[in-house]
Amino acid sequence: MAVTDIDEGKLEAFIGLAATEVGAALNVALVTLGDELGLYRAMADGEPVTPAELAGRTGTLERYVREWLNAQAASGFVVHEDGAYSLPAEHALVLADETSPFLMTGTFQAANGVVGIREALAERFIDGQGVGWHEHHHGLWHGTERAFAVGYRTHLISEWLPALDGVVEKLEAGALVADVGCGHGASTILLAQAYPTSRFVGIDYHAESIAVARRRAEQAGVADRVTFEIAGAAEYLDRRFDVIAFFDAFHDLGDPLAAARHAVGALAPDGTCVLVEPFAGDSVEENLNPVGRLYYGFSTMCCTPGSLSQPGRAGLGTQAGEAAIAAVLREGGFTSVRRAAETPLNLVLEARVG
């Protein structure tokens, strides 16, 4: 391409975008650092603070804190004025409040953890193999737990389950529930706390996650009603479950069709399968937005490689969309699939037989 064909305005704009992207990539690590060291929490009162004051509050070195604060100010995360820095209340809900329904520090932690697989992933692009969940940095595991738990605490009991046909009534009466792909058990434990007459089985192939889930259940005081098993999505024992759930897990499976067929066989008569999936449209164009960008990034580095590491190698991806997932469920034997609820980040699907 001749230099005369270059639109200088477009070139300058894209260079600016590229610089923004590099800064954003660096800030993912800096946000995770600030979360780990309690820097945001120490600013949560919204009052201006100097680097020396923040360092004193957190037991850190002022010189490091000053540089970190400048990076946060340049990123628009904190406000700088007259040599002091403040964290706006709205930003504190995203960065400093562990009980907030808007907390995103787990997402930053997961993103910071997942990029560690980049070198191995470059090889996988060539040889076509996958990258298993167990191969990732532990920051991805713990960040994912924290990120998903925000949505579960905010929506699962109050909105998503009531949107399903008759499920709340079953849980209140005493149901047997399978949580397939449970990870650290955040969703399983939350359900057990909300419905003390029901029993729950968390299922995941990742032994380290199951070990964490068992500890979490003990700490939450629900270990008498929750068990966790190491098994694949088409390998757990048939117990005639009243509810089988796939919380942010179905698109990760190597063989989601086998998992759907197994769920059909493992459900009790009139049982329900519920899936929480990342929000996605059914076309690429529908997903070319900030949420789609986030999910396509995780899909490239985690979810699709994870699926390709397993037998079946379906590679649905994080942005599979409702139509593709519903098609797999119907092929697996479910006769009814509907969207029961949604948020800007989630799709909630209900699948039934008959």
Disulfide bonds with the S-S distance in Angstrom:
none
